[in-house]
Amino acid sequence: MMQLRTLIFTSVMLPWILSSAAKDEYMEVRKPKRDIVNFPDYAMPQDTDPAASPRADELPTCLLCVCLSGSVYCEEVSPEMSAVPALPRETAYFYARFNKITRIRNGDFADLATLRRIDLSWNLISEIEDGAFSKLLNLEELTLSENRLTRLPTLPSKLVSLNANFNKLRTQGVKATAFKKLTKLGYLYLGNNELTAVPQLPESLHLVHLHNNKISTITDQTFCKGNTSYYIRPNMDEVRLDGNPIKLSEHPNSFICLQTLPIGWYN
């Protein structure tokens, strides 16, 4: 009886098992083979050679900087900017702060008669050729603070504001008459330098900052006219001399023409 059951089970199940195995093999044959494609990793740079990257002077100015309605903004440029780029002729306002410009040449602003404002603060400028700004007849504001200047170039006649704070300016690098003929100059910032004397100041000045220099003496004619007690400087509103090795109490007649005494802390 047991043999009969085994025979019946074998005769029924064996064909079913063989049929199922054949079906699986047929399905495997019909499955398309998938090709493995290796795509490049675009997230990683393909060329790490620094020489292959473009330099600032190889790129168009308005691609390297932002040009907008007569204003050019080249602030903290990458790749590093070490020279003034070629500017559009209609440029009126130029901002190039936080770069690594080391020198200003005579030709950097040539033929840019429309320039009214230049800001070159926070660079590494140690030299400005004498004629770099002299032909900019409409220039009103010039900012050169936070650089390495030891001397000033010839300045344009219509300048209203000059900021040269935080440089290394020395008296021999600033002509005594550098500002005297600037009849529109109203704001002069020469703080945190190495000046030992006060240059001649134009009558137009509203404000002059000379703090944190090495000025040790002044005369009755530095701000006033020593030969008359009737002279008044009506425009001068603010003078800073603090941080210099000078005692104002030793110069009582040096400020009698001013409407206010110098501001700041003094010994």
Beta strands, then each sheet from edge to edge (+ up, - down):
strand 1: 66-68
strand 2: 71-73
strand 3: 93-95
strand 4: 103-104
strand 5: 117-119
strand 6: 127-128
strand 7: 141-143
strand 8: 161-163
strand 9: 187-189
strand 10: 207-209
strand 11: 238-240
sheet 1: 1+ 2- 3- 5- 7- 8- 9- 10- 11-
sheet 2: 4+ 6+
end
